[in-house]
Amino acid sequence: MATEKTDVVIVGAGAVGGILAAELGKAGMKVIALERGPRLATKDFAPQDELRYFQRQDLRPDVKRQPVTWRPNANTRSSVIQSLSYGNQAGGGTVHYGAVSWRFHEDDFRVRSNTIAHYGASAIPEDSSVIDWPLSYAELEPFYDRAEYDLGVSGKAGNLQGRKIEGGNVLESPRKRDYPLPPLQVDQAGSNFEAATKKLGYHPFSTPRAILSQPYKGRPGCSYCGACQGFGCHIGAKSSILVTALPEADKTGNFKLITGAMTYRVNSDNSGKVTGVSYFGPDGSRDNTIEAEIVVIAPFVYDCVRLLMLSKTEKYPNGLANSSGHLGKHVMSHIGARAFAAFDDRHVNIYMGPSAQKHTIDDFNADNFDHKDLGFIRGAQISAGPAGLEGGPIATAMNMVMPQGVPRWGAGFRDFFSKYYTRHVALTGQTEELPYAAQMIDLDPDVKDAFGLPAPRMTYDWRRPNEVKRMEFVNQKLLEIGRSMGAAHVWRAPSSPGAPGSHHQGGVRMGSNPRESVVNKYGQTWDIPNLFVIGSSNFPTSAGFNPTLTIQALTYMTADAIVNRYRKSPGPLV
Ligand SMILES: Cc1cc2nc3c(=O)[nH]c(=O)nc-3n(C[C@H](O)[C@H](O)[C@H](O)COP(=O)(O)OP(=O)(O)OC[C@H]3O[C@@H](n4cnc5c(N)ncnc54)[C@H](O)[C@@H]3O)c2cc1C
């Protein structure tokens, strides 16, 4: 049993925890971060073992020790999700993520208001719980900039202070300055996609990535090895928190990281404050406590909700910070539309390099196109890349779905596969999903983790009329692009069955008042001012963009508010 005191305790040393530790440490605050996994180093990621990292997903939590369960609806029994990958070591999910680094659009922060203004209130599905964010893009822009420059993101601006620039995303919201690094090299899938989408009148551009295209801040540029998503970077070119914020936090002399520390409760008193957290130590000991002035919960969506629910007391019988009743609700994910294009006349070698080089169009994302008479709202960003999402040759092969009529085994499979393996491209539409209160996380009454704690249980199924129509629309766009690429075969992959993936959002949503949300825009809980919950669990809507750069920008904004305002006058931040 150990008890320590500090200014700030952070649960989880991932994207949020690492940045916060560095920023608060620099400001002279004493910070302890509790991380359930180990702290690995760049040298640990060589050799790039495809079976270990991609197929067996060694960097994700062990489903036997840390199960997350899923059921499509409240009438169904839950089962453990076998394929869920998310953070499980210092650096969190950023160690093995794909590093696509998007800013959301201005419009993504105002889905409710903009939908009503453009299409009327009836365009919002009746059962959707969509609300606007309590902040604007303009408010977050300086913090997006901070994240891109501090961490290292490669890309090309498409909208510099209102000036549209060809080659960048001309549909992005205005940015004050360009990316710190130019885009990564274009691969063959990207250049084919670029030509085809231009022909169709769309606006392709190189996807922004938190991967260095050139040396930056003492780290080398990408070597295009291809072992990227699912892997830790063996040269440190991926701007993961492990090689960016955590070393900065170390340098402050105010930061202590305790690895192998599984937090199981946030402690509170009856005065409306939290006092610290309790955790299982690396040696299995149970009664370890950190006492702190500020508690920050940053362990990604599932454990954010679970920890607050596990920390219920007589004063907070429905879970900590849950007087609104919204804790665990409005969970969203990204729904993946996917099609394949295979060529007779060219090789594309898509397993080479990270899909960092991949190209994207934003024309059918958000409200960038007219939805009148389409019967759905919102959209998807569409891109071309490897079927295996950078997992190397084996992953690319395993993820190549055969078209109808081609058998999945035997000579027919062999012939098609051996001809098209190096000649195919996967087209993906990462599709926004609206929030619904019934999509939620709670505690599974039947499944426990290795510590005897109830597993987080997700009740979730994206197949609602608005989302199904949107998926069909996006799938048709993918097929259109595949044909425009001049492919000999274009076919769609089956839709995802509805089980969750690694881009979860919601559950601890932010809002402009305590009636409709759990936290304010700083992730500060409405109920308990010295308790913060930060991450994509705060997102009121999901956007078609990957979440991490927005999580990181929000973290810089909260760090700024804690250092410059909360510290001087503890209480609700407005
Ligand atoms: C394979 C993969 C690819 C991805 N690709 C992209 C991408 O291209 N672009 C993008 O934007 N996003 C991507 N993501 C998502 C991205 O990784 C997350 O959005 C991001 O890491 C979330 O940051 P976080 O700080 O909230 O959580 P994490 O980074 O997951 O960090 C949370 C940390 O908390 C720890 N923890 C959890 N529970 C406890 C507990 N009870 N006690 C102590 N510690 C705990 C975990 O071990 C973890 O290290 C990807 C994710 C995966 C898995």
The ligand as an ORCA input file, in Angstrom:
! r2SCAN-3c Opt
* xyz 0 1
  C      -4.884      0.785    -34.623
  C      -5.342      2.195    -34.368
  C      -5.256      3.144    -35.391
  C      -5.665      4.450    -35.157
  N      -5.480      5.370    -36.137
  C      -5.811      6.657    -35.903
  C      -5.524      7.653    -36.871
  O      -4.959      7.384    -37.941
  N      -5.892      8.936    -36.584
  C      -6.523      9.278    -35.425
  O      -6.873     10.450    -35.246
  N      -6.766      8.339    -34.472
  C      -6.417      7.058    -34.677
  N      -6.635      6.119    -33.689
  C      -7.277      6.536    -32.430
  C      -6.269      7.130    -31.432
  O      -5.303      6.185    -31.077
  C      -7.018      7.638    -30.210
  O      -7.972      8.591    -30.628
  C      -6.146      8.299    -29.163
  O      -5.039      7.526    -28.821
  C      -6.985      8.589    -27.928
  O      -6.242      9.286    -26.985
  P      -6.544      9.138    -25.411
  O      -5.487      9.854    -24.683
  O      -7.963      9.516    -25.152
  O      -6.470      7.587    -25.149
  P      -5.211      6.630    -25.312
  O      -4.237      7.220    -26.238
  O      -5.746      5.278    -25.616
  O      -4.559      6.624    -23.880
  C      -5.244      6.150    -22.754
  C      -4.258      5.424    -21.850
  O      -4.913      5.129    -20.625
  C      -4.494      3.844    -20.165
  N      -5.551      3.338    -19.265
  C      -6.790      2.927    -19.598
  N      -7.474      2.593    -18.495
  C      -6.654      2.804    -17.444
  C      -6.811      2.668    -16.036
  N      -7.967      2.263    -15.489
  N      -5.744      2.974    -15.227
  C      -4.564      3.410    -15.768
  N      -4.378      3.553    -17.102
  C      -5.421      3.276    -17.920
  C      -4.320      3.041    -21.426
  O      -3.419      1.970    -21.218
  C      -3.790      4.092    -22.402
  O      -2.388      4.103    -22.459
  C      -6.222      4.812    -33.895
  C      -6.303      3.860    -32.870
  C      -5.861      2.577    -33.098
  C      -5.924      1.594    -31.982
*
